Amino acid sequence: MKKKLLASIFFVILICVIGIPMPSYSKSNVQLSYQVHVQDHGWMNTTSSGNIAGTTGQSRRMEAIKINLNGVDGTLKYKVHVQDYGWLSESSAGKVAGTTGQSKRMEAIIIKLENSSYKIKYRVHTQDIGWMNWVENGQVAGTTGQSRRIEAIQIRIEKDEVIVEEETINLGIDVSKHQGVIDWSKVKNSGVKFAMIRCGYRGYTEGGLNEDVQFLNNIKGAYSNGIKVGLYFFSSAINEAEAIEEANFVLNLIKKYGVKNYITYPITIDIEDFEGARNYSLSVQERTNIVKAFCNTIKNAGYKTMVYSYTYFLENKLDMTQLSSYDTWIADYYGNTWYDRPYTIWQYTDKGSINGIQGNVDLNYAYKNY
């Protein structure tokens, strides 16, 4: 997938599927938020229960953390184990635990929720290990005496065994002919749960429609190994008629190969621009109309649909208020995101490594069970 990433964010490798039962009480009454200080980034954006704070795959240490908890009985306390210092004093809600400006890594953390009817659970992404097991109230997450940095953290809160503000997170990849021949059984064994497969593209200068030469191999390989499948088409449409033509090209490929039942994830329009492309000079409204035309054609054929692009493009080259009925797949590679609209898939790196694929591959997290 071609990218010209101008601004961005967020995360990892190693898969975890977390249940998402609906709470029997109002989420709005319970607010868990946390913010981390990361090497070279400083304080990153505050995130909420069940989300990831920090970075993965970037070899950057977490140095400090602040946690806030509202609408919950009891007292929140936490402390961190820091390079050269060991365990620091306990901090209370909203206070900083760790160090800043000292280039020292956090190595472990303990979080406690005392005298409460709620539980707090957490896990960390640790250097050379990846995501470690979930622990809860007062248990150690991370390592000590191993000189390993914490790179990211995920925290959630529970009551009566119901997860509050939890999300389902699935690891996925997106692939095209650029990944060559893929060993899908190895991909499956690497923990990949879904694959967004390029089925075709329009030439960004000459405008011709092309099938991806690995499309059939990829969709059959993924599906036969129990990996959920979605599709994407790289668009260079310059008007609505061309967008409809692109959508129908996708639908005809599905019919041609008889793979309709393989597809559970959305069929996506990948819309970007760069200097020299035939769609470079379009207006915001023209691009927005192209997305509408493509997605409506796909939707009317009975498939889920969505729009893919990078943060800057979504914020500046499309009117997303007109596209709110479609899911969004966002590309952002810097460990956190400032995009303030909902998205259901996050492409967090284009330099991932998965067994069964030679070279780099895009890695994604899906926050919705398609």
C-alpha positions in Angstrom: 0.0 0.0 0.0 1.5 3.3 -1.0 1.8 5.9 1.8 3.0 9.4 2.1 2.6 9.8 5.8 2.9 13.4 6.9 1.7 13.3 10.5 1.0 10.6 13.1 1.2 7.8 15.7 0.7 4.4 17.8 2.0 0.7 18.7 3.3 -3.2 18.5 3.5 -7.0 17.6 1.9 -9.9 19.5 -1.7 -10.6 19.5 -4.3 -10.5 22.2 -8.0 -10.9 22.0 -9.9 -9.3 24.8 -13.6 -9.8 25.5 -15.9 -6.8 25.2 -19.1 -7.5 27.2 -21.2 -4.5 27.7 -21.2 -3.1 31.2 -24.5 -3.1 33.2 -23.8 0.4 34.4 -23.0 3.6 32.6 -19.4 3.9 31.2 -19.7 7.7 31.5 -19.6 7.4 35.3 -16.2 5.5 35.3 -13.3 7.2 33.7 -9.8 5.7 33.6 -7.1 7.7 31.8 -3.4 7.5 31.7 -0.5 9.4 30.0 3.1 8.3 29.5 6.4 10.1 29.0 8.4 8.4 26.2 11.9 8.8 25.0 12.3 11.5 22.3 8.5 12.1 22.4 7.9 13.5 25.9 4.4 13.4 27.3 2.1 11.6 24.8 -1.6 12.1 24.5 -3.8 10.9 27.3 -5.5 7.6 26.5 -8.4 5.8 28.1 -9.3 2.3 29.6 -8.2 -0.6 27.4 -6.1 1.5 25.0 -2.3 1.4 24.6 -0.1 4.2 25.8 3.5 4.3 24.6 5.2 2.8 21.6 6.2 -0.6 20.2 8.7 -1.5 17.6 10.5 1.8 18.0 13.0 0.8 20.8 11.8 3.8 22.9 11.7 3.6 26.7 8.8 4.7 28.8 10.2 7.0 31.5 7.1 8.1 33.5 3.4 7.7 33.8 0.3 9.5 35.3 -2.9 7.7 36.0 -6.3 9.2 36.7 -9.4 7.4 37.9 -12.9 8.9 38.5 -16.3 7.5 39.4 -14.8 4.6 41.3 -14.7 3.9 45.0 -11.4 3.3 46.7 -7.9 4.8 46.5 -5.5 4.5 43.5 -1.8 4.1 44.1 1.1 3.1 41.8 4.8 3.0 41.8 7.5 2.2 39.2 10.9 0.5 39.1 13.4 2.8 37.4 16.9 2.2 36.0 19.6 2.8 38.6 17.0 3.8 41.3 14.9 0.7 41.8 11.4 1.1 43.2 10.4 4.7 43.6 7.9 6.0 46.2 4.2 5.4 45.6 2.2 8.0 43.6 -1.5 8.8 43.9 -4.0 9.5 41.2 -2.8 12.2 38.8 0.7 12.3 40.1 3.9 11.5 38.1 5.6 8.2 38.8 9.0 7.8 37.2 11.5 10.4 35.9 11.7 12.8 33.0 14.8 14.5 31.6 17.1 11.9 33.1 17.1 9.3 30.2 16.2 6.5 32.6 13.9 3.6 31.6 10.9 2.4 33.5 11.4 -1.4 34.1 8.4 -2.4 36.1 5.2 -1.0 37.6 2.7 -1.9 40.4 -0.8 -0.4 40.4 -3.2 -0.8 43.3 -6.8 0.1 43.8 -7.4 -0.2 47.5 -10.7 -0.5 49.4 -12.6 -0.7 46.1 -15.3 -2.8 44.6 -13.4 -2.5 41.3 -10.3 -4.3 40.0 -7.5 -2.7 38.0 -5.7 -4.9 35.5 -2.6 -4.0 33.4 0.1 -5.4 31.2 3.3 -4.0 29.7 5.2 -4.3 26.5 8.8 -5.0 27.4 12.0 -4.9 25.5 12.9 -8.2 23.8 9.8 -9.9 25.3 6.8 -8.0 23.8 3.5 -8.0 25.6 3.6 -9.7 28.9 0.7 -11.3 30.8 -2.1 -9.3 32.4 -1.7 -8.8 36.1 -4.0 -7.1 38.6 -4.1 -5.1 41.9 -0.6 -4.9 43.4 1.1 -7.4 41.1 4.4 -6.5 39.3 4.2 -5.9 35.5 7.5 -5.8 33.8 10.9 -7.0 34.9 13.6 -6.1 37.5 17.3 -6.8 37.4 17.2 -7.5 33.7 17.9 -4.0 32.3 14.8 -4.2 30.1 12.7 -1.1 29.3 9.0 -0.9 29.4 7.9 0.5 26.0 4.1 0.6 26.3 1.3 -0.1 28.8 -2.4 -1.1 28.7 -4.7 -0.6 31.7 -8.3 -1.5 32.2 -10.8 -1.5 35.1 -13.4 -4.2 36.0 -16.3 -4.5 38.3 -18.2 -7.7 39.0 -16.2 -9.4 36.2 -17.5 -6.9 33.7 -14.8 -5.0 31.8 -15.4 -1.2 31.7 -14.6 0.7 28.5 -12.8 -2.3 27.1 -12.0 -2.9 23.5 -11.4 -6.0 21.4 -8.0 -5.7 19.8 -6.9 -8.0 16.9 -3.6 -8.0 15.1 -3.7 -7.8 11.4 -1.7 -7.2 8.3 -2.3 -5.6 4.9 -0.6 -7.1 1.9 -0.2 -6.8 -1.9 2.0 -8.1 -4.6 4.9 -6.2 -2.9 5.0 -8.9 -0.2 5.5 -11.6 -2.9 4.5 -15.2 -2.2 3.3 -15.5 1.4 3.3 -18.6 3.6 -0.1 -18.1 5.2 0.2 -21.0 7.6 3.2 -19.3 9.2 1.3 -16.0 9.2 -1.5 -17.7 11.1 0.9 -19.2 13.6 2.4 -15.8 14.2 -0.9 -14.6 15.8 -2.4 -12.7 12.8 -6.2 -12.6 13.0 -7.1 -10.6 9.9 -5.6 -9.6 6.6 -6.6 -6.6 4.4 -5.7 -7.7 0.9 -5.2 -5.5 -2.0 -7.3 -6.7 -4.8 -6.5 -4.0 -7.3 -5.4 -0.5 -8.1 -5.8 2.3 -10.6 -2.6 3.6 -12.0 -1.8 6.9 -10.4 -0.6 8.5 -13.7 -2.2 6.7 -16.6 -5.4 5.8 -14.8 -5.8 2.1 -15.9 -7.5 -0.5 -13.7 -5.3 -3.4 -12.6 -5.8 -6.6 -10.6 -3.2 -7.2 -8.0 -1.3 -10.3 -9.3 -1.2 -11.9 -5.8 -4.8 -11.2 -5.0 -6.2 -14.7 -5.6 -3.3 -16.4 -3.9 -3.5 -14.1 -0.9 -7.3 -14.3 -0.4 -7.3 -18.1 -0.7 -4.2 -18.5 1.5 -5.6 -16.3 4.2 -9.1 -17.8 4.2 -7.9 -21.4 4.1 -5.8 -20.7 7.2 -8.6 -19.3 9.2 -7.5 -15.6 8.9 -10.4 -13.2 8.4 -10.3 -11.2 5.2 -11.0 -7.7 4.0 -10.1 -6.0 0.7 -8.7 -2.7 -0.3 -8.4 -0.9 -3.7 -5.9 1.8 -4.3 -7.9 4.6 -5.9 -6.7 7.3 -8.3 -10.2 8.3 -9.3 -10.7 11.9 -10.4 -14.5 11.9 -10.3 -17.5 9.9 -9.0 -17.9 7.9 -12.2 -14.4 6.6 -11.9 -14.9 5.8 -8.2 -18.0 3.7 -9.1 -16.0 2.0 -11.9 -13.4 1.1 -9.3 -16.0 -0.3 -6.9 -17.5 -2.4 -9.6 -14.1 -3.6 -10.6 -13.7 -5.0 -7.1 -17.2 -6.5 -7.1 -16.5 -8.2 -10.4 -13.2 -9.7 -9.1 -15.1 -11.2 -6.1 -17.7 -12.6 -8.5 -15.1 -13.9 -11.0 -13.2 -15.9 -8.3 -16.2 -16.9 -6.2 -14.8 -15.5 -3.0 -17.8 -13.6 -1.6 -18.1 -15.8 1.4 -14.4 -15.3 2.3 -14.9 -11.6 3.1 -16.0 -10.5 6.6 -13.8 -7.4 7.0 -14.7 -4.2 5.0 -14.0 -3.5 1.4 -11.9 -0.3 1.5 -11.1 2.6 -0.7 -7.4 3.5 -0.2 -7.3 7.2 -1.1 -4.1 9.2 -0.9 -2.4 11.8 -3.0 1.1 12.9 -3.9 2.7 15.2 -6.4 2.5 13.9 -9.9 -0.6 11.7 -9.3 -3.6 12.3 -11.5 -5.9 13.1 -8.5 -3.4 15.4 -6.8 -5.2 18.7 -7.5 -8.7 17.7 -6.5 -10.6 19.7 -4.0 -11.7 18.4 -0.6 -15.3 18.1 -1.8 -14.3 16.3 -5.0 -12.3 13.7 -3.0 -15.1 13.4 -0.5 -17.6 12.7 -3.3 -15.3 10.0 -4.7 -15.2 8.2 -1.4 -19.0 8.4 -1.1 -19.5 7.0 -4.6 -17.1 4.1 -4.0 -18.4 3.2 -0.5 -22.1 3.5 -1.5 -21.5 1.2 -4.4 -19.9 -1.4 -2.2 -22.5 -1.0 0.5 -25.3 -1.3 -1.9 -23.8 -4.7 -3.0 -24.2 -5.9 0.6 -20.6 -5.6 1.9 -19.1 -3.6 4.8 -17.1 -0.7 3.6 -14.6 1.8 4.9 -12.1 4.6 4.0 -8.3 4.3 4.4 -5.7 7.0 4.5 -3.1 8.7 6.7 -3.9 11.2 9.4 -3.0 14.4 7.5 -5.1 13.4 4.5 -8.1 12.5 6.6 -7.9 15.8 8.5 -7.1 18.0 5.5 -8.1 16.4 2.2 -11.5 14.9 3.1 -14.5 16.2 4.8 -14.9 13.4 7.3 -18.2 14.9 8.7 -19.8 13.7 5.4 -18.2 10.3 5.7 -19.2 9.5 9.3 -21.4 6.6 8.2 -18.3 4.6 7.0 -15.7 3.1 9.2 -12.2 4.5 9.1 -8.9 2.8 8.8 -6.1 5.2 9.7 -2.3 5.0 9.0 -0.2 6.6 11.7 3.2 5.4 12.7 4.4 7.3 15.7 3.0 5.4 18.6 0.1 7.6 19.4 -2.6 9.5 17.5 -4.0 12.9 17.6 -6.8 12.1 15.2 -9.9 13.1 17.1 -12.5 11.1 15.1 -13.4 7.4 15.5 -11.4 4.7 13.7 -11.8 1.0 13.8 -8.5 -0.1 12.3 -5.1 1.4 13.0 -2.1 0.8 10.8 0.7 1.5 13.2 3.8 0.6 11.2 4.9 -0.2 7.7 8.1 -1.9 9.0 6.6 -4.9 10.7 8.0 -8.4 10.6 5.8 -11.5 10.4 6.9 -15.1 10.0 5.9 -16.3 6.6 6.4 -12.9 4.9 9.8 -11.8 3.5 10.7 -8.2 4.2 8.6 -5.5 5.9 4.8 -5.7 6.1 2.2 -3.2 7.4 0.8 -4.1 10.8 -2.6 -3.1 12.1 -4.9 -3.3 15.1 -8.6 -3.7 14.7 -10.8 -2.5 17.5 -14.0 -3.9 16.1 -15.0 -7.5 15.5 -16.0 -7.7 11.9 
